[in-house]
Structures are given as structure tokens and as C-alpha cells.
Amino acid sequence: MSRPAAECSGCMNEPAREGPAFDYYRALEGSWLGTLAFKVTSLRTAAKFGARTGVAALLGQLGSSTSMATTLRASGGGFVHTTRVTASGVTVFETSEHITIGDDGRSIRMAGAQHPRVGPRERYEADGEVDADAMGVTYRIPWMGSPMLQRTARVDEGLELTQETPWSRASVLLRRSDRPR
């Protein structure tokens, strides 16, 4: 027997949401996995930004054994996103954030925490915009003391992700890991 919405704690009985951001995130709900390519372009610049150069150097040396796993699920009128970066099976970096979508249907805000395994958990806020065709997002995220520009694009193979800071570049092709391909 179902209960009325007013009595159902945590039920998702909200008005229908529309717009490119909702379409984009709904299409990506689930689990994703890919091999991360990360390159430190300048340790000197990393130090100027106060980035943890030890973490940066480690990530730059990890090579093809580095993977990125992400999850996305609807929650509380927005979405919860997690990321875990592992090297040879050992977690080196994690994030968890809540994504809310602006009234315009394209802008997004993220509030979350980043946790490098060799440092403290740090809270952060970020913003971004979903493309009008709901096929990609551009994010502006603080990362290890630096501004990071992250771009994602839905492609036939999965989700292409690139990240650039003044001292690093990363890329990964994420493929669904929660259902047969």
C-alpha cells in the first residue's frame, strides 16, 4: 500500500524538470569507468598555485594503471556524483558532490568535497553550463589550489572528459560499467 506524498519522507514527488541540464544528467545516471591519462605540465607552476606537488607528481607518474570510476544518481531535486581515482587498485583521490540545476535549465552548481589520499578532505563549490543540445558540460572547479576547466561530451563510446589546470592536463573516456555494452 502506498502512502500519500505528504507522508513519504524522501519521495521524489516534485514537478517535472525540463531543460538541457536535466536531459544531460538523466542520460548519464549510473556507473562509469575508464583509464585516466594525467600529465603534469609544470611542477613549478603547480607550486605557484600551492598545489600539492607530491600528489601532482604521483598522478603524473601513474601511467596506464590509473583508472577513474564515477557514479551519478538523482537525489533531492538534483544529482549526487562521486569520483574515485585508483592506481594499481589503490585509491589516490576521491570526490563527492551534489549538483543542482539552475532555473534556466542549463546552469549548474556543485557543492562537495575532494579527498586526496595524502591530504585532508576539502570542501568546494563549483559552477558550469550544459550545452544547449544536452551533449556536454563545461565546469569551473577549484582543484588542488588551482582553477580547473573540465569539459565533458557525450559520445557514442561513452563520455569524454578533459581537465586542464595551469599546470596539468587529464583525459579519460568513461564507459558504462553498470550494464552490458
C-alpha positions as CSV (number, residue, x, y, z in Angstrom):
1,M,0.0,0.0,0.0
2,S,1.5,3.4,-1.0
3,R,1.4,6.4,1.3
4,P,0.4,9.9,0.2
5,A,3.3,12.0,-0.9
6,A,3.0,14.3,2.2
7,E,3.8,11.3,4.4
8,C,6.6,9.9,2.3
9,S,10.0,11.1,3.6
10,G,12.5,11.3,0.8
11,C,10.0,10.6,-2.1
12,M,10.8,12.3,-5.4
13,N,7.3,13.8,-6.0
14,E,8.5,17.0,-7.5
15,P,7.2,18.8,-10.5
16,A,8.7,17.5,-13.8
17,R,12.0,19.2,-14.6
18,E,12.9,20.2,-18.1
19,G,15.9,21.6,-20.0
20,P,19.2,20.5,-21.3
21,A,20.8,20.0,-17.9
22,F,18.1,17.6,-16.7
23,D,18.3,15.7,-20.0
24,Y,22.1,15.5,-19.8
25,Y,22.3,14.2,-16.2
26,R,19.4,11.9,-16.6
27,A,21.1,10.2,-19.6
28,L,24.2,9.7,-17.5
29,E,22.8,8.2,-14.4
30,G,24.6,5.0,-13.4
31,S,28.3,3.9,-13.1
32,W,31.2,4.7,-15.4
33,L,34.8,3.5,-15.7
34,G,37.8,4.5,-17.8
35,T,41.6,4.7,-17.9
36,L,42.8,8.1,-16.8
37,A,45.7,9.9,-18.7
38,F,47.2,12.6,-16.4
39,K,50.2,14.8,-17.2
40,V,51.9,17.4,-15.1
41,T,52.8,20.1,-17.5
42,S,54.7,22.2,-14.9
43,L,55.6,21.4,-11.3
44,R,56.9,24.9,-10.9
45,T,53.5,26.4,-11.9
46,A,51.8,23.8,-9.6
47,A,53.9,25.1,-6.7
48,K,53.0,28.7,-7.5
49,F,49.3,27.8,-7.1
50,G,50.0,26.0,-3.9
51,A,49.0,22.6,-5.4
52,R,50.2,19.6,-3.5
53,T,53.2,18.9,-5.7
54,G,53.6,15.4,-4.2
55,V,50.1,14.4,-5.3
56,A,50.7,16.1,-8.7
57,A,54.0,14.3,-9.2
58,L,52.4,10.9,-8.2
59,L,49.5,11.3,-10.5
60,G,51.8,12.2,-13.3
61,Q,53.8,9.0,-12.9
62,L,51.0,6.6,-12.6
63,G,50.5,5.7,-16.3
64,S,48.1,3.3,-17.7
65,S,47.3,1.6,-14.4
66,T,45.3,4.6,-13.3
67,S,41.5,4.4,-13.6
68,M,38.6,6.7,-12.9
69,A,35.3,5.4,-11.7
70,T,32.2,7.6,-11.3
71,T,28.6,7.3,-10.3
72,L,25.7,9.6,-10.8
73,R,22.2,9.3,-9.3
74,A,19.2,11.6,-8.9
75,S,18.7,12.8,-5.3
76,G,16.9,15.7,-3.6
77,G,15.9,17.5,-6.8
78,G,19.4,17.3,-8.1
79,F,22.1,14.7,-8.6
80,V,24.8,13.1,-6.5
81,H,28.1,12.5,-8.3
82,T,31.1,10.5,-7.0
83,T,34.6,10.0,-8.5
84,R,37.3,7.6,-7.4
85,V,40.8,7.6,-9.0
86,T,42.8,4.4,-8.4
87,A,46.3,3.4,-9.3
88,S,47.1,-0.3,-9.3
89,G,44.0,-0.8,-7.3
90,V,44.8,1.7,-4.6
91,T,42.5,4.8,-4.2
92,V,44.5,8.0,-4.6
93,F,41.8,10.6,-4.9
94,E,38.0,10.8,-4.3
95,T,35.3,13.4,-4.7
96,S,31.6,13.5,-3.8
97,E,29.3,16.4,-4.8
98,H,25.7,17.4,-5.1
99,I,24.7,19.0,-8.4
100,T,21.8,21.4,-8.5
101,I,20.4,22.8,-11.7
102,G,19.5,26.5,-12.2
103,D,16.1,27.8,-13.1
104,D,17.3,28.4,-16.6
105,G,17.7,24.7,-17.2
106,R,21.4,24.9,-18.3
107,S,23.4,26.4,-15.4
108,I,24.6,24.1,-12.6
109,R,26.1,24.5,-9.2
110,M,28.2,21.8,-7.4
111,A,28.9,21.6,-3.7
112,G,31.1,18.8,-2.5
113,A,34.4,17.5,-1.1
114,Q,37.7,16.4,-2.6
115,H,39.8,14.0,-0.8
116,P,43.4,13.2,-1.9
117,R,44.7,10.2,0.0
118,V,47.8,12.2,1.0
119,G,46.0,15.2,2.3
120,P,42.9,16.5,4.1
121,R,39.3,16.4,2.8
122,E,38.5,19.8,1.3
123,R,35.0,21.3,0.7
124,Y,34.5,23.2,-2.5
125,E,31.9,24.8,-4.7
126,A,31.9,25.0,-8.5
127,D,29.7,26.0,-11.4
128,G,29.1,25.2,-15.0
129,E,26.9,25.2,-18.0
130,V,25.3,22.4,-20.0
131,D,25.4,22.8,-23.8
132,A,22.0,23.7,-25.4
133,D,21.9,20.3,-27.1
134,A,22.4,18.5,-23.7
135,M,25.5,16.7,-25.1
136,G,28.2,18.3,-22.9
137,V,29.1,20.5,-19.9
138,T,31.8,23.0,-19.1
139,Y,32.7,23.1,-15.4
140,R,34.9,25.5,-13.5
141,I,36.2,23.6,-10.4
142,P,38.8,24.5,-7.8
143,W,41.3,21.7,-7.7
144,M,44.5,21.4,-5.5
145,G,44.8,25.2,-5.2
146,S,44.2,25.9,-8.9
147,P,41.4,26.7,-11.2
148,M,40.4,23.7,-13.3
149,L,38.4,23.8,-16.5
150,Q,36.6,20.5,-17.1
151,R,34.8,19.6,-20.2
152,T,32.6,16.6,-20.8
153,A,31.0,15.4,-24.0
154,R,28.6,12.6,-24.6
155,V,29.9,10.4,-27.5
156,D,28.9,7.1,-29.0
157,E,31.5,5.3,-26.9
158,G,30.5,6.9,-23.6
159,L,31.6,10.1,-22.0
160,E,34.8,12.0,-22.9
161,L,36.2,14.1,-20.1
162,T,39.1,16.5,-20.2
163,Q,40.5,18.6,-17.4
164,E,43.0,21.4,-17.6
165,T,44.8,23.5,-14.9
166,P,47.6,26.0,-15.4
167,W,50.0,23.0,-14.6
168,S,48.3,19.8,-15.7
169,R,46.1,18.1,-18.3
170,A,44.0,14.9,-17.9
171,S,41.7,13.0,-20.2
172,V,39.6,9.8,-19.9
173,L,36.9,8.1,-22.0
174,L,34.4,6.8,-19.4
175,R,32.3,3.8,-20.4
176,R,29.2,2.5,-18.7
177,S,30.1,-0.2,-16.1
178,D,26.6,-0.8,-14.7
179,R,25.1,-2.6,-17.7
180,P,26.3,-4.8,-20.6
181,R,27.8,-2.9,-23.5
